[in-house]
Amino acid sequence: MKKMDFVNGFFLLAAGFFLVAPLNAQTSDAELAKHPEFTSSNYLVYPEPVNTNYAKIPAGYKPFYISHYGRHGSRYHHSDEEYTYLFETLSKADSAQKLTEIGKQALAYAKVLANDAAPRKGDLTQVGVKQHEGIASRMYKNFREVFKDWKIGGKKVTPRVKAYASTSGRCIVSMAAFNGELRSLNPKIKPELISGKSYMKFISAFDWGKLDYSKVKAYTDESDKLWKNVNPQPFLKKLFNDSNYVVKNIETDKFYNRFFEIATSLQGMDKQLLDDIAANAKIPADSIVNLFTTEEKITRWKAQNAWWYSLVGTSPLIASSEGLKSAAPTLQNILDEADEAIALDTSTNARTAQTPIAATLRFGHDATLLPLAALMQLPFASAKVSDLTKLHEQWNDFKIIPMAANLQMVFYKSSGNNSILVKVLYNEIEQTLPIECKDTNKDKCPAAPYYRWDDVREFYSAILYTLKK
């Protein structure tokens, strides 16, 4: 495999899998073995859809507003210390002549990463930029009517696009890439780009310093079973030629897990870095991740998958709603901003006074998007599994929070009646919702994936009210 086939292969494999398997489809060990790149968890590159066919819009309706939450795109590893830790650990072993030939190749990898990647910890890559440009392009082309000019007071008025970003640089750059693409498609669009600490309460409210709620015995007992299956020794023997040296000098679990996370993150790196790695190590850039066997990748991912599930998912083992509550401000903001857009769009007086809103875009993080999908009871994010050894069959982190993962709510109106319809896309794929149509005339109820906004708003408002108790 040529060095850039590594990156392209990830894009193609991921896209192919999501095309043939819906988000809520079960995932078997055989499927994971066929697509080991999925074991990269939240480092999976965005599974770009191809030739997506959307359900026919109900007669008389047209889209007029989009509400969106997107995770930042592919990025460098979040910690510079973990890049340097790998390099220093391998360098020390090399000085003691304790590295195998494969270990020396790993050292060459680690040196490039410590020099070139560590200074850019957490930064968006150009791969991440392209992901958001692609999502924006497809949004515009799929729902072009949303961004058309309005005729107000005899004048053409281009509707506003409101865009909020986390204060994290990778989210701000993701926002810029997304809105830059929209403007390239329609130069009249002048997005309002907004970022600041006061907006973090609905962009990224999760507190990484308060994780005690997730460390209950019911979970840790089950989780320990998964982590006990993770055996670093075969991997370490590939790198180090002296087991006694490893015992005395290497924190094996720490080294193994840090190496795995950095190796699987390379799929989102830019060509120049991958070329530098390949030139320095004298082997293709994908070789580092292939030091782990497919079985090792799957085994470790199952434990990581359970961690995400119990931290901010719907795990029945966690006797707390703290993880889910972190997304409540985001869901409330979605409801409030939609009400504002609808009022501006459907009220003649408001329309003449203010510019209509075409879209509200939010750019944040996995720790907000994952519980948001769970709060909204999207089918792929709502599993209730106590036996974590079987969790992967029903719930997969890589389907929910790959890089640039996104939720889109598309709103529709009809000139013939006042009813507003909405449909939900997740990673640009239509979703069904557990929401009943409450129109007394059932003949007026739309078919999924379209739902009456009144029903959707009432359903989610009730969830938020319950969380406040």
C-alpha positions in Angstrom: 0.0 0.0 0.0 1.4 3.4 -0.9 1.6 5.9 1.9 -1.3 8.0 0.8 -3.5 5.0 0.1 -3.6 4.8 3.9 -5.6 8.0 4.1 -7.7 7.5 1.0 -8.5 3.9 2.1 -9.9 5.1 5.4 -12.3 7.5 3.6 -13.5 4.9 1.2 -13.9 2.1 3.6 -15.8 4.3 6.1 -18.1 5.8 3.5 -18.8 2.3 2.1 -19.7 0.8 5.4 -22.1 3.6 6.3 -23.8 3.4 2.9 -24.6 -0.3 3.2 -25.3 -0.3 7.0 -27.6 2.2 8.7 -26.4 3.9 11.8 -28.5 1.7 14.1 -27.5 -1.6 12.4 -25.8 -4.2 14.6 -22.0 -4.5 14.4 -20.4 -7.9 14.7 -16.8 -9.0 15.3 -16.7 -10.1 11.7 -17.7 -6.6 10.5 -15.1 -5.0 12.7 -12.5 -7.4 11.3 -13.5 -6.4 7.8 -13.2 -2.7 8.8 -10.5 -2.5 11.5 -10.3 1.3 10.9 -13.5 1.6 12.9 -11.7 0.6 16.0 -10.1 4.1 16.1 -13.2 5.2 17.9 -13.7 9.0 17.8 -10.6 9.3 15.5 -12.4 7.8 12.6 -12.4 10.1 9.6 -15.8 11.4 8.6 -17.8 8.7 6.7 -18.8 10.9 3.8 -22.1 9.8 2.2 -22.2 9.0 -1.5 -25.4 9.1 -3.6 -27.7 9.6 -0.7 -31.4 9.4 -1.6 -33.7 11.4 0.7 -37.3 10.6 1.3 -39.8 12.6 -0.9 -40.8 15.9 0.7 -44.6 16.0 1.6 -46.6 17.8 -1.1 -46.6 21.6 -0.8 -43.7 21.8 1.6 -40.2 23.3 1.1 -37.2 23.7 3.4 -36.6 27.1 5.0 -34.4 26.6 8.0 -31.6 24.3 9.2 -30.4 23.8 12.8 -27.0 22.1 13.0 -24.5 20.9 15.6 -21.2 19.6 14.2 -18.1 18.2 15.9 -14.8 19.7 14.7 -13.0 17.8 11.9 -9.9 15.6 12.0 -7.3 17.0 14.3 -3.9 16.3 15.8 -3.8 14.3 19.0 -5.1 16.3 21.9 -1.9 16.1 24.0 1.6 17.2 23.1 2.9 15.3 26.2 1.7 12.0 24.7 3.6 12.6 21.5 6.8 13.4 23.4 6.2 10.5 25.9 6.3 8.0 23.1 9.4 9.5 21.6 11.3 9.8 25.0 10.3 6.2 26.0 11.5 4.7 22.8 14.6 6.9 22.6 15.6 5.9 26.1 15.2 2.2 25.2 17.2 2.8 22.0 20.1 4.3 24.0 20.0 1.1 26.2 20.0 -1.0 22.9 16.7 -2.5 23.9 14.7 -1.8 20.7 14.1 -4.4 17.9 14.3 -3.3 14.3 10.6 -2.7 14.4 11.1 -0.7 17.6 13.7 1.5 15.8 11.1 2.2 13.0 8.6 3.1 15.7 11.2 5.5 17.1 11.6 7.1 13.7 7.8 7.6 13.6 7.8 9.0 17.1 10.6 11.5 16.4 8.7 13.1 13.5 5.5 13.3 15.6 7.3 14.8 18.6 9.0 17.4 16.3 6.1 18.2 13.9 2.8 17.1 15.5 3.3 17.8 19.2 3.5 21.6 18.6 0.2 21.4 16.9 -1.6 19.4 19.6 -5.4 19.5 19.1 -5.2 21.7 15.9 -7.5 21.0 13.0 -5.7 19.3 10.0 -6.5 20.2 6.4 -8.3 16.8 6.2 -10.6 18.3 8.9 -11.0 21.5 6.9 -12.0 19.5 3.8 -14.6 17.5 5.9 -16.4 20.6 6.9 -16.2 22.1 3.4 -17.8 18.9 2.0 -20.6 18.8 4.6 -21.4 22.5 3.9 -21.4 21.9 0.1 -23.8 19.0 0.4 -26.0 21.0 2.8 -26.2 23.8 0.4 -26.9 21.6 -2.7 -29.4 19.4 -0.9 -31.4 22.3 0.6 -30.7 25.1 -1.8 -34.0 26.8 -1.1 -33.0 27.5 2.5 -30.3 29.9 1.3 -32.4 31.7 -1.4 -33.1 35.4 -1.2 -36.4 36.6 0.3 -38.5 39.4 -1.2 -39.2 41.8 1.7 -40.6 45.2 1.2 -40.0 45.0 -2.6 -36.3 44.2 -2.0 -34.2 41.0 -2.2 -32.8 40.0 1.2 -30.4 37.2 1.8 -31.3 35.4 5.0 -28.8 35.3 7.9 -26.6 32.4 8.9 -25.7 32.3 12.6 -22.6 30.3 13.4 -21.4 29.5 17.0 -18.1 27.8 17.8 -16.4 26.5 20.9 -13.5 28.6 22.0 -11.2 25.7 20.9 -9.2 26.7 17.8 -10.1 23.5 15.9 -13.8 24.4 16.3 -13.3 28.0 15.2 -11.4 26.8 12.1 -14.1 24.2 11.4 -16.7 27.0 11.6 -14.6 29.2 9.2 -14.2 26.3 6.7 -17.9 25.5 6.7 -19.0 29.0 6.3 -16.3 29.8 3.8 -17.7 27.0 1.6 -21.2 28.4 1.9 -20.0 31.8 0.8 -18.2 30.3 -2.1 -21.5 28.8 -3.3 -23.5 31.9 -2.5 -21.3 35.1 -2.1 -24.4 37.0 -0.8 -24.3 34.9 2.4 -22.6 36.9 5.2 -22.4 34.6 8.2 -22.3 35.8 11.7 -19.3 34.0 13.2 -19.6 33.9 17.0 -17.3 32.4 19.6 -16.7 33.2 23.3 -16.8 31.8 26.8 -20.4 32.9 27.3 -21.5 30.6 24.5 -19.8 27.5 25.8 -22.8 26.9 28.1 -24.6 25.4 25.0 -21.7 24.6 22.7 -19.7 22.6 25.1 -21.0 22.3 28.7 -19.4 18.9 29.6 -17.1 19.2 32.5 -14.1 16.8 32.2 -13.2 17.5 35.8 -16.4 15.9 37.2 -16.3 12.2 36.2 -17.0 10.6 39.6 -20.6 9.9 38.6 -19.4 7.4 36.0 -17.1 5.4 38.3 -19.8 3.3 40.0 -19.0 -0.3 40.8 -21.7 -1.7 38.5 -19.9 -0.1 35.6 -16.3 -0.6 36.7 -16.9 -4.4 37.3 -18.1 -4.8 33.7 -15.5 -2.4 32.3 -12.7 -4.3 34.0 -13.7 -7.4 32.3 -13.1 -5.7 28.9 -9.8 -4.1 29.9 -8.5 -7.4 31.3 -8.8 -8.8 27.7 -6.4 -6.2 26.5 -3.0 -7.8 26.5 -0.1 -5.4 25.6 2.6 -8.1 25.8 2.6 -9.4 22.2 2.7 -5.8 20.9 5.6 -4.8 23.2 7.6 -7.8 22.1 7.6 -6.4 18.6 9.3 -3.2 19.8 11.5 -4.2 22.7 14.1 -7.0 22.8 14.3 -7.4 26.6 11.3 -8.3 28.7 13.1 -7.4 31.9 13.8 -4.0 30.6 10.1 -3.5 29.9 9.1 -4.6 33.3 11.5 -2.2 35.0 11.1 0.8 32.7 7.8 0.8 30.9 4.4 1.5 32.2 3.0 -1.1 29.8 -0.7 -0.1 29.9 0.0 3.6 29.5 2.5 3.0 26.7 0.2 0.6 24.8 -2.8 2.9 25.0 -1.0 6.0 24.1 0.7 4.3 21.2 -2.7 3.0 20.0 -4.5 6.3 20.2 -1.7 8.2 18.3 -1.3 5.5 15.7 -5.1 5.4 14.9 -5.2 9.2 14.8 -2.8 9.2 11.8 -5.7 8.6 9.4 -6.8 12.2 9.9 -3.3 13.7 9.3 -2.2 15.7 6.3 -0.1 14.4 3.4 3.0 16.3 4.3 3.2 14.8 7.8 2.6 11.3 6.5 5.2 11.8 3.9 7.7 13.0 6.5 7.0 10.0 8.6 7.4 7.6 5.7 10.7 9.3 4.7 12.1 9.2 8.2 11.0 5.6 9.0 11.7 4.3 5.5 8.4 2.4 5.5 4.8 3.4 4.5 3.0 5.7 6.9 0.3 3.2 7.7 2.7 0.6 9.0 2.5 2.1 12.5 -1.2 1.3 13.0 -0.7 -2.2 11.5 1.7 -3.1 14.3 -1.5 -3.9 16.1 -3.2 -7.1 15.0 -6.9 -6.9 14.0 -7.8 -8.8 17.1 -5.9 -6.4 19.3 -7.6 -3.4 17.7 -11.0 -4.9 18.3 -10.3 -6.0 21.8 -9.1 -2.6 22.9 -11.9 -0.7 21.0 -14.6 -2.7 22.9 -13.2 -1.4 26.2 -13.0 2.2 24.8 -16.5 1.9 23.3 -17.9 1.0 26.8 -16.1 4.0 28.3 -17.8 6.5 26.0 -21.1 4.7 26.5 -21.0 4.9 30.2 -19.6 8.4 30.4 -22.1 10.3 28.2 -24.4 7.6 26.8 -27.5 5.7 27.9 -25.8 3.1 30.1 -28.2 1.5 32.7 -25.2 0.8 34.8 -24.7 4.4 35.7 -27.2 5.6 38.3 -26.9 9.2 37.2 -28.1 11.4 34.3 -25.1 13.8 34.7 -23.6 12.8 31.4 -26.8 13.3 29.5 -27.5 16.6 31.3 -24.4 18.1 29.8 -26.2 18.3 26.4 -29.4 19.7 27.8 -28.4 23.4 27.2 -27.6 22.4 23.6 -31.0 20.9 23.1 -32.7 23.9 24.7 -30.7 26.2 22.4 -31.8 24.2 19.4 -35.5 24.6 20.4 -35.1 28.3 21.2 -33.3 29.2 18.0 -35.7 27.2 15.9 -38.6 29.1 17.5 -36.9 32.4 16.7 -36.3 31.4 13.1 -39.9 30.1 12.6 -41.3 33.3 14.1 -39.2 35.5 11.8 -40.1 33.4 8.8 -43.8 33.0 9.4 -44.7 36.4 10.9 -45.2 39.2 8.4 -44.5 41.9 10.9 -41.3 40.2 12.1 -40.2 39.5 8.6 -40.4 43.2 7.6 -38.4 44.2 10.7 -35.6 41.6 10.8 -33.7 39.5 8.3 -34.9 35.9 8.3 -32.5 33.2 9.5 -31.5 30.5 7.1 -29.4 28.4 9.4 -28.0 28.1 12.9 -24.7 26.3 12.9 -22.8 25.1 16.0 -19.3 23.8 16.0 -18.2 21.9 19.1 -17.1 18.6 20.5 -17.8 14.8 20.8 -18.6 15.1 24.5 -21.6 17.3 23.6 -22.7 15.6 20.4 -22.8 12.1 21.8 -25.1 12.9 24.8 -27.2 15.2 22.5 -27.9 12.2 20.2 -28.8 10.2 23.2 -31.1 12.9 24.7 -32.9 13.1 21.4 -33.4 9.3 21.5 -31.9 8.8 18.0 -32.1 5.0 17.4 -28.4 4.4 17.1 -27.6 6.2 20.3 -30.4 4.8 22.6 -29.4 1.3 23.4 -29.8 0.0 27.0 -27.1 -2.6 27.5 -25.9 -4.0 30.9 -23.6 -6.7 29.5 -20.8 -4.6 28.1 -19.2 -7.6 26.4 -22.2 -7.3 24.0 -22.4 -3.5 23.8 -20.7 -3.4 20.4 -23.6 -5.3 18.9 -26.0 -2.4 19.5 -23.9 0.7 20.2 -20.8 2.0 18.4 -18.9 5.2 19.3 -17.4 5.4 15.8 -20.9 5.8 14.3 -21.9 8.6 16.7 -18.7 10.7 17.1 -16.3 10.2 14.1 -14.4 13.4 13.2 -16.8 16.1 11.9 -19.9 14.1 13.0 -23.0 16.3 12.7 -26.7 16.6 13.5 -28.9 18.5 11.1 -32.6 19.4 11.7 -34.2 20.6 8.5 -37.4 22.6 8.8 -40.2 22.7 6.2 -43.2 25.0 5.7 -46.2 25.0 3.4 -48.1 28.0 2.0 -51.3 25.9 2.3 -51.2 25.6 6.2 -49.4 26.7 9.3 -47.9 23.4 10.2 -44.1 23.2 10.3 -42.4 19.9 9.6 -38.9 18.8 10.5 -36.6 15.9 9.8 -33.4 14.9 11.4 -30.2 13.9 9.6 -27.3 12.4 11.4 -24.0 12.3 9.5 -26.3 13.4 6.6 -28.4 10.2 6.9 -32.2 10.5 7.6 -33.3 9.3 11.1 -36.5 8.1 12.6 -37.7 9.6 15.9 -39.8 8.0 18.7 -42.3 10.8 18.4 -46.0 10.3 17.9 -48.1 12.6 15.7 -50.8 14.2 17.9 -52.9 15.7 15.2 -56.5 14.5 15.8 -56.8 14.0 12.0 -54.3 11.2 11.5 -54.5 11.7 7.7 -52.6 14.9 8.2 -49.7 13.1 10.0 -46.6 13.0 7.8 -44.6 9.8 7.3 -41.2 9.4 8.8 -38.6 10.9 8.5 -40.9 14.0 8.6 -42.5 15.0 11.9 -44.6 17.9 13.0 -42.5 20.5 14.8 -45.2 21.0 17.4 -44.9 17.3 18.3 -41.1 17.4 18.2 -40.8 20.5 20.4 -43.3 19.1 22.9 -41.4 15.8 23.1 -38.0 17.3 23.7 -39.3 20.0 26.0 -40.7 17.2 28.2 -37.3 15.5 28.3 -35.6 18.8 29.4 -38.2 19.4 32.0 -37.7 16.0 33.5 -33.9 16.5 33.6 -34.4 19.7 35.6 -36.3 17.9 38.4 
